[in-house]
């Protein structure tokens, strides 16, 4: 399984200590402008591919319900146009620049990233052993990571551990948005009977996105932050970290994880 050509670029590298010159693949990173009803609202650094899903997922995570996303009529490169009903530009009047490392960077205050919504409503329960295996299952289908070593991934799984959707990106928040955008397009929101798994650590924003999407369980191979745990407890999301080697730590809503 090879990565799509638009996700990796080839560069000459010098490998030490022997000084060999070889070609190496690195992850592609380019800007994407997201427009809503013709007005630019955000720029994010992302790996090309599934751009419509990224734009849809981004807006859903911001509490906005879009109708559709497509390239703009002016065919501007690295741009996606989203149509949304009753869109209030003031809601996104932050004029922020989202870096590829942290989706919260550039937002003026913690209040600016709080999205109003009900707590997650789901009675889903899954075995701990299943959750512990998800990062390994995710890794098996990370074609772009296998080629470049430089991409994050988010996977959406059913209660039995079956992979429904996987997306990769240089930004962990973008990978999550792409999956949520896919789910939106498939009519699967809210994700009350699904599990989200990410390849790295868990930040506040990833838990926020899972909560807005209605997903009850969020699993990571790495550690959660303090705000991620606090938000999980507040929004009713089961936050799991360090899922590896048959083990998993559960930081919130532990009743969903059974032996």
C-alpha positions as CSV (number, residue, x, y, z in Angstrom):
1,X,0.0,0.0,0.0
2,X,1.6,3.3,-1.2
3,X,0.8,6.8,-0.1
4,X,-1.0,9.1,-2.6
5,X,1.6,11.1,-4.5
6,X,0.3,14.4,-3.3
7,X,1.1,13.5,0.3
8,X,4.8,13.0,-0.1
9,X,7.7,14.9,-1.7
10,X,11.2,13.7,-2.5
11,X,14.3,15.5,-1.3
12,X,18.0,14.7,-1.3
13,X,19.4,14.0,2.1
14,X,22.9,13.3,3.5
15,X,22.9,10.4,5.9
16,X,25.5,10.5,8.7
17,X,27.9,9.2,9.9
18,X,28.8,7.7,6.5
19,X,27.8,10.8,4.5
20,X,25.7,8.9,1.9
21,X,23.5,11.0,-0.4
22,X,20.0,9.5,-1.0
23,X,16.5,10.5,-1.9
24,X,14.0,10.6,1.0
25,X,10.3,11.2,1.2
26,X,8.9,13.9,3.4
27,X,5.3,14.8,4.2
28,X,3.8,17.6,2.0
29,X,2.6,20.6,3.9
30,X,0.6,23.4,2.1
31,X,-1.9,26.1,3.2
32,X,-5.6,25.6,2.7
33,X,-8.0,28.6,2.7
34,X,-11.5,27.8,3.9
35,X,-14.3,30.1,2.7
36,X,-17.8,30.2,3.9
37,X,-20.4,31.6,1.6
38,X,-17.6,33.4,-0.3
39,X,-15.9,34.9,2.8
40,X,-12.5,33.7,3.9
41,X,-12.7,32.4,7.5
42,X,-9.6,30.4,8.2
43,X,-6.2,29.2,6.8
44,X,-4.7,25.9,8.0
45,X,-1.5,24.2,7.1
46,X,-2.4,20.7,6.0
47,X,-1.4,17.7,3.8
48,X,-3.4,17.9,0.6
49,X,-6.1,15.4,0.1
50,X,-9.7,15.1,1.4
51,X,-9.8,18.9,1.5
52,X,-13.6,19.1,1.4
53,X,-13.8,16.7,4.4
54,X,-11.3,18.9,6.2
55,X,-13.4,22.1,5.7
56,X,-16.6,20.4,6.6
57,X,-15.1,18.8,9.8
58,X,-13.5,22.1,10.8
59,X,-16.8,24.0,10.6
60,X,-18.8,21.2,12.4
61,X,-16.2,21.3,15.2
62,X,-16.8,25.1,15.4
63,X,-20.5,24.5,15.9
64,X,-21.5,25.4,12.4
65,X,-23.7,23.2,10.2
66,X,-22.5,23.3,6.6
67,X,-24.4,22.1,3.6
68,X,-21.7,21.2,1.2
69,X,-18.0,21.9,0.3
70,X,-16.3,22.1,-3.1
71,X,-13.5,23.9,-4.9
72,X,-14.4,27.5,-5.5
73,X,-15.8,28.7,-8.8
74,X,-12.7,30.9,-9.4
75,X,-10.6,27.7,-9.2
76,X,-8.2,29.3,-6.7
77,X,-5.6,26.8,-5.7
78,X,-5.5,25.4,-2.1
79,X,-9.0,26.8,-1.4
80,X,-12.3,25.2,-0.5
81,X,-15.7,26.9,-0.6
82,X,-18.3,25.9,2.0
83,X,-22.0,26.7,1.8
84,X,-23.8,27.1,5.2
85,X,-27.2,28.3,6.1
86,X,-27.6,31.1,8.8
87,X,-23.8,31.6,9.0
88,X,-22.8,34.4,11.3
89,X,-19.3,35.6,10.4
90,X,-18.9,37.1,13.9
91,X,-18.7,33.6,15.3
92,X,-15.4,33.1,13.5
93,X,-14.3,36.7,13.8
94,X,-10.9,35.7,15.2
95,X,-8.9,36.0,12.0
96,X,-6.7,33.3,13.3
97,X,-3.9,31.4,11.6
98,X,-3.9,27.7,12.5
99,X,-0.5,26.1,12.6
100,X,0.1,22.5,11.7
101,X,1.2,21.6,15.2
102,X,-1.6,23.1,17.4
103,X,-5.1,24.0,16.3
104,X,-5.6,26.2,19.3
105,X,-2.6,28.4,18.5
106,X,-3.6,31.9,17.5
107,X,-6.9,32.0,19.2
108,X,-7.1,34.8,21.6
109,X,-8.6,33.1,24.7
110,X,-9.8,29.7,25.9
111,X,-13.3,31.0,25.6
112,X,-12.9,31.4,21.9
113,X,-12.5,27.6,21.4
114,X,-15.4,26.6,23.6
115,X,-18.2,25.3,21.4
116,X,-21.6,25.1,23.1
117,X,-23.4,21.8,22.9
118,X,-24.9,19.1,24.9
119,X,-22.7,16.5,26.7
120,X,-22.2,13.3,24.8
121,X,-25.1,10.9,25.1
122,X,-24.1,7.3,24.6
123,X,-24.4,4.1,26.5
124,X,-21.6,2.5,24.4
125,X,-19.3,0.1,26.4
126,X,-16.3,-1.7,24.9
127,X,-13.6,-4.1,26.2
128,X,-10.3,-2.5,27.4
129,X,-8.4,-5.1,25.3
130,X,-10.1,-3.8,22.1
131,X,-9.2,-0.2,22.8
132,X,-5.6,-1.2,23.5
133,X,-5.3,-2.7,20.0
134,X,-6.7,0.2,18.1
135,X,-3.5,2.2,17.6
136,X,-1.8,-0.8,16.2
137,X,-4.7,-1.4,13.8
138,X,-4.5,2.3,12.9
139,X,-0.8,2.0,12.1
140,X,-1.4,-0.8,9.7
141,X,-3.2,1.5,7.3
142,X,-1.1,4.6,7.6
143,X,0.4,4.5,4.2
144,X,1.7,8.1,4.1
145,X,3.3,7.7,7.5
146,X,5.0,4.5,6.4
147,X,6.5,6.4,3.5
148,X,7.4,9.7,5.3
149,X,7.4,9.1,9.0
150,X,5.8,12.6,9.3
151,X,2.1,12.4,9.5
152,X,-0.6,12.1,12.2
153,X,-3.6,9.9,11.8
154,X,-7.2,9.6,13.1
155,X,-9.3,6.6,12.6
156,X,-13.0,6.0,13.2
157,X,-13.9,2.5,14.4
158,X,-17.1,0.6,15.0
159,X,-17.8,-1.0,18.5
160,X,-16.2,-4.3,17.3
161,X,-13.0,-2.5,16.3
162,X,-13.7,-2.4,12.5
163,X,-12.1,0.5,10.8
164,X,-14.7,2.8,9.1
165,X,-12.5,5.7,8.0
166,X,-8.8,6.7,8.3
167,X,-7.3,10.1,7.4
168,X,-3.7,11.3,7.7
169,X,-2.3,14.9,7.9
170,X,0.7,16.8,9.2
171,X,-1.7,18.4,11.7
172,X,-3.4,16.1,14.2
173,X,-6.4,18.4,14.4
174,X,-6.7,18.3,10.6
175,X,-6.7,14.5,10.5
176,X,-9.5,14.6,13.1
177,X,-11.4,17.2,11.0
178,X,-11.1,15.1,7.9
179,X,-12.7,12.1,9.7
180,X,-15.5,14.2,11.1
181,X,-16.1,15.7,7.7
182,X,-16.3,12.3,6.2
183,X,-18.8,11.2,8.9
184,X,-20.8,14.4,8.2
185,X,-21.0,13.6,4.5
186,X,-22.0,10.0,5.2
187,X,-24.8,11.1,7.6
188,X,-23.2,9.4,10.5
189,X,-23.2,12.3,13.0
190,X,-23.6,12.1,16.0
191,X,-21.0,9.3,16.4
192,X,-22.8,7.8,19.4
193,X,-21.8,4.2,18.5
194,X,-18.3,4.8,17.3
195,X,-14.7,5.2,18.6
196,X,-12.1,7.7,17.5
197,X,-8.4,6.8,17.7
198,X,-5.5,9.2,17.2
199,X,-1.8,8.3,16.5
200,X,-0.3,10.9,18.9
201,X,-1.1,12.7,22.1
202,X,-4.5,14.0,23.1
203,X,-5.0,17.8,23.3
204,X,-7.9,19.9,24.5
205,X,-9.0,20.6,20.9
206,X,-9.1,16.9,19.9
207,X,-11.4,16.1,22.8
208,X,-13.5,19.1,21.9
209,X,-13.9,17.9,18.3
210,X,-14.8,14.4,19.5
211,X,-17.4,15.9,21.9
212,X,-19.0,18.1,19.2
213,X,-19.2,15.1,16.9
214,X,-21.0,13.1,19.7
215,X,-18.3,10.5,20.0
216,X,-18.2,8.8,23.4
217,X,-14.7,7.3,23.3
218,X,-11.4,8.8,22.2
219,X,-8.3,6.8,22.3
220,X,-4.6,7.8,21.8
221,X,-1.3,6.1,21.7
222,X,0.2,9.0,23.7
223,X,-0.7,11.0,26.7
224,X,-3.6,13.4,27.2
225,X,-3.1,16.9,28.5
226,X,-4.8,18.2,31.7
227,X,-7.3,20.3,29.8
228,X,-8.1,17.2,27.6
229,X,-9.0,15.2,30.7
230,X,-11.0,18.1,32.3
231,X,-13.0,18.6,29.1
232,X,-13.6,14.8,28.7
233,X,-15.1,14.8,32.2
234,X,-17.2,17.9,31.6
235,X,-18.5,16.7,28.2
236,X,-18.9,13.0,29.0
237,X,-16.2,11.7,26.7
238,X,-14.2,8.6,27.7
239,X,-10.6,9.8,27.3
240,X,-8.0,7.0,26.9
241,X,-4.3,7.3,26.6
242,X,-1.1,5.2,26.3
243,X,-3.0,2.5,24.4
244,X,-0.3,0.0,23.6
245,X,1.1,-3.4,24.4
246,X,-2.3,-4.6,25.7
247,X,-2.7,-1.7,28.1
248,X,-4.7,1.4,28.2
249,X,-5.2,4.2,30.7
250,X,-8.7,5.6,31.2
251,X,-8.9,9.2,32.4
252,X,-12.6,10.0,32.3
253,X,-16.0,8.2,32.1
254,X,-14.3,5.0,32.9
255,X,-17.7,3.1,33.1
256,X,-17.6,2.7,29.3
257,X,-14.5,0.5,29.5
258,X,-15.1,-3.0,30.7
259,X,-12.7,-5.9,31.4
